């Protein structure tokens, strides 16, 4: 199954899980955002961590997203974690979930 298929079926749940884990503004980037994903692609998700978020909270979000993704690997990144050399590209291609 392609990550884009999971995203379409679970879009609302991804937004709910993100909000429950002290994050907001979930966006997809990478191959899914470009329409180039395949069955072996991962699901790249970008979120804004709210004040008070911890590694534990974000780890819980990662785990919850992996549960929703039905075996598709999830790459969770917060806006503040984007490497500077990739920042422009990731922010430009990121699409709201």
Z-matrix of the N, CA and C atoms (Angstrom, degrees):
N
C 1 1.443
C 2 1.530 1 108.83
N 3 1.310 2 115.68 1 139.17
C 4 1.465 3 120.37 2 178.93
C 5 1.529 4 110.49 3 -81.56
N 6 1.319 5 117.66 4 147.09
C 7 1.465 6 120.71 5 177.77
C 8 1.527 7 112.91 6 -56.93
N 9 1.324 8 117.18 7 -33.26
C 10 1.470 9 119.59 8 179.56
C 11 1.528 10 111.13 9 -64.64
N 12 1.332 11 118.01 10 -31.12
C 13 1.467 12 121.19 11 176.59
C 14 1.529 13 110.43 12 -66.52
N 15 1.332 14 116.25 13 -43.77
C 16 1.469 15 120.98 14 176.94
C 17 1.523 16 109.84 15 -61.21
N 18 1.326 17 116.08 16 -45.67
C 19 1.464 18 120.92 17 -178.69
C 20 1.522 19 111.07 18 -58.23
N 21 1.307 20 117.48 19 -46.21
C 22 1.468 21 120.21 20 -178.93
C 23 1.525 22 111.84 21 -63.31
N 24 1.321 23 117.32 22 -39.09
C 25 1.464 24 120.64 23 -178.40
C 26 1.523 25 112.96 24 -76.75
N 27 1.323 26 117.24 25 -28.43
C 28 1.465 27 120.05 26 -170.68
C 29 1.530 28 113.37 27 -119.45
N 30 1.307 29 117.13 28 18.03
C 31 1.469 30 122.56 29 -177.27
C 32 1.530 31 112.08 30 -52.28
N 33 1.318 32 117.86 31 -50.83
C 34 1.474 33 121.32 32 -178.07
C 35 1.528 34 110.96 33 -64.68
N 36 1.323 35 117.29 34 -40.60
C 37 1.470 36 120.61 35 178.73
C 38 1.526 37 111.73 36 -65.00
N 39 1.321 38 117.08 37 -37.75
C 40 1.465 39 120.42 38 177.78
C 41 1.524 40 109.96 39 -62.61
N 42 1.329 41 116.90 40 -42.49
C 43 1.475 42 119.89 41 177.78
C 44 1.523 43 110.86 42 -63.12
N 45 1.327 44 117.51 43 -42.78
C 46 1.470 45 121.28 44 -179.89
C 47 1.530 46 111.36 45 -63.52
N 48 1.319 47 116.91 46 -46.81
C 49 1.462 48 121.50 47 -179.01
C 50 1.530 49 110.18 48 -63.07
N 51 1.311 50 116.79 49 -40.05
C 52 1.465 51 120.70 50 178.30
C 53 1.524 52 110.43 51 -60.16
N 54 1.316 53 117.26 52 -46.99
C 55 1.470 54 121.34 53 -179.52
C 56 1.528 55 111.38 54 -63.44
N 57 1.328 56 117.26 55 -37.94
C 58 1.472 57 120.96 56 179.87
C 59 1.526 58 112.74 57 -67.67
N 60 1.313 59 117.39 58 -18.90
C 61 1.462 60 121.49 59 -177.66
C 62 1.528 61 111.90 60 -108.86
N 63 1.314 62 116.35 61 33.00
C 64 1.466 63 122.57 62 171.73
C 65 1.530 64 113.21 63 59.18
N 66 1.332 65 115.29 64 40.44
C 67 1.463 66 120.91 65 176.35
C 68 1.527 67 107.85 66 -137.78
N 69 1.304 68 115.42 67 165.12
C 70 1.457 69 120.64 68 -177.59
C 71 1.528 70 109.64 69 -145.14
N 72 1.321 71 115.58 70 172.45
C 73 1.458 72 123.17 71 173.24
C 74 1.530 73 113.30 72 55.45
N 75 1.337 74 118.61 73 54.54
C 76 1.469 75 119.34 74 178.38
C 77 1.529 76 110.76 75 -68.23
N 78 1.320 77 114.49 76 133.77
C 79 1.463 78 121.02 77 179.70
C 80 1.517 79 108.94 78 -135.68
N 81 1.305 80 115.57 79 153.08
C 82 1.459 81 121.31 80 176.18
C 83 1.526 82 107.48 81 -105.15
N 84 1.331 83 116.03 82 141.97
C 85 1.460 84 120.64 83 175.94
C 86 1.521 85 108.11 84 -139.30
N 87 1.296 86 117.00 85 -179.83
C 88 1.460 87 120.71 86 179.34
C 89 1.515 88 112.18 87 81.38
N 90 1.320 89 115.46 88 -151.27
C 91 1.468 90 120.83 89 -173.10
C 92 1.523 91 112.95 90 -60.34
N 93 1.327 92 118.07 91 -34.51
C 94 1.474 93 120.25 92 179.29
C 95 1.523 94 109.88 93 -65.54
N 96 1.319 95 117.42 94 -45.36
C 97 1.468 96 121.32 95 -179.84
C 98 1.526 97 111.39 96 -64.12
N 99 1.320 98 116.53 97 -32.45
C 100 1.468 99 120.75 98 -179.64
C 101 1.527 100 112.67 99 -85.67
N 102 1.333 101 118.03 100 -4.80
C 103 1.456 102 121.34 101 -177.84
C 104 1.517 103 112.74 102 73.34
N 105 1.339 104 117.04 103 26.14
C 106 1.461 105 122.04 104 -176.51
C 107 1.522 106 113.37 105 -115.64
N 108 1.330 107 117.99 106 10.88
C 109 1.466 108 119.34 107 -175.06
C 110 1.520 109 111.76 108 -72.06
N 111 1.338 110 113.62 109 151.78
C 112 1.456 111 122.19 110 177.59
C 113 1.520 112 107.84 111 -126.29
N 114 1.299 113 116.50 112 178.28
C 115 1.467 114 119.99 113 -178.51
C 116 1.526 115 112.54 114 -64.81
N 117 1.333 116 118.10 115 -20.32
C 118 1.464 117 120.30 116 178.40
C 119 1.534 118 113.08 117 -100.25
N 120 1.331 119 117.56 118 10.04
C 121 1.468 120 122.02 119 178.49
C 122 1.521 121 110.70 120 -81.05
N 123 1.329 122 115.26 121 158.36
C 124 1.461 123 119.10 122 173.23
C 125 1.526 124 109.27 123 -97.45
N 126 1.313 125 115.78 124 171.70
C 127 1.458 126 122.41 125 178.80
C 128 1.520 127 107.02 126 -106.97
N 129 1.332 128 116.21 127 107.88
C 130 1.461 129 122.41 128 -178.79
C 131 1.520 130 109.07 129 -89.27
N 132 1.329 131 116.66 130 118.39
C 133 1.464 132 121.84 131 -178.49
C 134 1.520 133 109.41 132 -122.23
N 135 1.327 134 114.68 133 130.71
C 136 1.461 135 123.45 134 178.46
C 137 1.519 136 108.28 135 -110.96
N 138 1.320 137 117.72 136 132.38
C 139 1.469 138 121.89 137 177.76
C 140 1.523 139 109.81 138 -133.60
N 141 1.319 140 115.21 139 160.54
C 142 1.459 141 122.08 140 170.75
C 143 1.520 142 106.67 141 -99.75
N 144 1.319 143 116.79 142 116.12
C 145 1.467 144 121.05 143 176.96
C 146 1.525 145 108.23 144 -76.11
N 147 1.322 146 116.78 145 131.39
C 148 1.459 147 121.49 146 179.62
C 149 1.527 148 109.93 147 -80.68
N 150 1.335 149 116.80 148 158.21
C 151 1.465 150 119.36 149 176.62
C 152 1.531 151 110.26 150 -53.70
N 153 1.303 152 115.64 151 137.98
C 154 1.457 153 120.74 152 -178.52
C 155 1.516 154 113.64 153 93.46
N 156 1.340 155 117.09 154 -6.81
C 157 1.465 156 119.50 155 176.63
C 158 1.521 157 109.09 156 -66.92
N 159 1.310 158 115.22 157 144.14
C 160 1.463 159 120.53 158 179.40
C 161 1.524 160 108.89 159 -124.62
N 162 1.314 161 115.55 160 171.64
C 163 1.465 162 119.25 161 174.71
C 164 1.523 163 110.72 162 -60.23
N 165 1.319 164 116.13 163 -34.22
C 166 1.466 165 120.90 164 178.84
C 167 1.535 166 110.33 165 -64.42
N 168 1.323 167 116.28 166 -44.61
C 169 1.464 168 121.28 167 179.31
C 170 1.525 169 110.43 168 -62.39
N 171 1.328 170 115.90 169 -47.05
C 172 1.458 171 119.85 170 -178.99
C 173 1.525 172 111.49 171 -68.56
N 174 1.321 173 117.28 172 -33.12
C 175 1.463 174 120.20 173 173.98
C 176 1.518 175 111.45 174 -64.02
N 177 1.330 176 115.93 175 -37.53
C 178 1.463 177 120.39 176 175.61
C 179 1.516 178 111.48 177 -64.61
N 180 1.329 179 116.55 178 -38.80
C 181 1.463 180 120.72 179 177.35
C 182 1.524 181 109.79 180 -65.11
N 183 1.316 182 117.16 181 -45.42
C 184 1.466 183 121.08 182 178.09
C 185 1.533 184 110.32 183 -56.07
N 186 1.310 185 116.64 184 -47.23
C 187 1.461 186 121.80 185 -179.35
C 188 1.529 187 111.43 186 -62.92
N 189 1.328 188 116.64 187 -44.11
C 190 1.467 189 120.64 188 179.95
C 191 1.526 190 111.09 189 -64.53
N 192 1.325 191 117.10 190 -39.86
C 193 1.466 192 120.45 191 178.56
C 194 1.526 193 110.80 192 -66.59
N 195 1.320 194 117.06 193 -39.19
C 196 1.465 195 120.05 194 177.33
C 197 1.523 196 111.10 195 -63.68
N 198 1.328 197 116.94 196 -37.76
C 199 1.467 198 120.00 197 176.68
C 200 1.522 199 110.72 198 -62.24
N 201 1.326 200 117.25 199 -41.21
C 202 1.467 201 121.35 200 179.63
C 203 1.528 202 111.97 201 -69.11
N 204 1.322 203 117.11 202 -28.19
C 205 1.464 204 121.62 203 -171.16
C 206 1.526 205 114.56 204 -80.39
N 207 1.313 206 118.03 205 -0.86
C 208 1.467 207 121.68 206 172.92
C 209 1.529 208 113.22 207 52.26
N 210 1.320 209 116.78 208 46.63
C 211 1.455 210 120.51 209 176.75
C 212 1.519 211 115.43 210 93.14
N 213 1.317 212 117.46 211 -10.39
C 214 1.462 213 120.48 212 175.59
C 215 1.530 214 107.63 213 -77.37
N 216 1.328 215 118.56 214 127.35
C 217 1.467 216 119.87 215 179.20
C 218 1.531 217 111.40 216 -62.34
N 219 1.323 218 116.29 217 139.83
C 220 1.465 219 122.21 218 179.75
C 221 1.522 220 108.86 219 -113.83
N 222 1.317 221 115.70 220 131.73
C 223 1.467 222 122.73 221 175.66
C 224 1.526 223 106.24 222 -112.14
N 225 1.318 224 117.08 223 103.26
C 226 1.464 225 122.84 224 -178.66
C 227 1.521 226 109.51 225 -96.79
N 228 1.325 227 115.75 226 129.32
C 229 1.460 228 122.03 227 179.32
C 230 1.522 229 108.33 228 -133.78
N 231 1.334 230 116.64 229 137.52
C 232 1.464 231 119.72 230 171.47
C 233 1.525 232 108.01 231 -91.97
N 234 1.315 233 115.45 232 156.05
C 235 1.459 234 120.50 233 -178.41
C 236 1.526 235 111.27 234 -54.96
N 237 1.314 236 116.47 235 -39.08
C 238 1.469 237 119.61 236 -178.12
C 239 1.528 238 113.07 237 -71.80
N 240 1.319 239 118.06 238 -16.10
C 241 1.469 240 122.05 239 -178.60
C 242 1.526 241 113.99 240 -92.15
N 243 1.316 242 117.94 241 -6.16
C 244 1.467 243 119.68 242 -176.55
C 245 1.527 244 108.89 243 -64.95
N 246 1.326 245 117.51 244 124.89
C 247 1.464 246 119.14 245 176.77
C 248 1.537 247 110.52 246 -60.18
N 249 1.306 248 116.60 247 138.53
C 250 1.464 249 121.75 248 -176.03
C 251 1.527 250 112.31 249 -52.99
N 252 1.331 251 117.56 250 -39.75
C 253 1.466 252 119.60 251 -176.66
C 254 1.529 253 112.74 252 -69.00
N 255 1.340 254 118.69 253 -18.21
C 256 1.467 255 122.05 254 179.44
C 257 1.531 256 112.32 255 -109.15
N 258 1.318 257 117.27 256 -6.71
C 259 1.464 258 122.44 257 -171.91
C 260 1.532 259 112.88 258 -55.03
N 261 1.311 260 117.60 259 -51.75
C 262 1.462 261 120.94 260 -177.54
C 263 1.518 262 112.56 261 -58.96
N 264 1.327 263 116.30 262 -45.94
C 265 1.468 264 120.57 263 -178.51
C 266 1.523 265 111.25 264 -65.61
N 267 1.330 266 116.69 265 -46.57
C 268 1.464 267 120.14 266 -177.62
C 269 1.522 268 110.95 267 -63.60
N 270 1.319 269 117.49 268 -46.49
C 271 1.466 270 119.90 269 -179.82
C 272 1.522 271 111.65 270 -65.43
N 273 1.329 272 117.62 271 -34.45
C 274 1.466 273 120.90 272 -179.99
C 275 1.526 274 112.14 273 -69.68
N 276 1.329 275 117.50 274 -36.64
C 277 1.465 276 119.32 275 -176.09
C 278 1.530 277 113.64 276 -92.94
N 279 1.321 278 117.87 277 -11.25
C 280 1.473 279 121.00 278 -176.69
C 281 1.527 280 111.05 279 -63.95
N 282 1.333 281 114.89 280 132.22
C 283 1.468 282 121.99 281 -179.64
C 284 1.526 283 109.59 282 -117.72
N 285 1.334 284 117.49 283 138.90
C 286 1.472 285 119.85 284 179.49
C 287 1.522 286 111.59 285 -60.06
N 288 1.316 287 114.80 286 142.80
C 289 1.470 288 120.44 287 175.03
C 290 1.510 289 107.68 288 -91.44
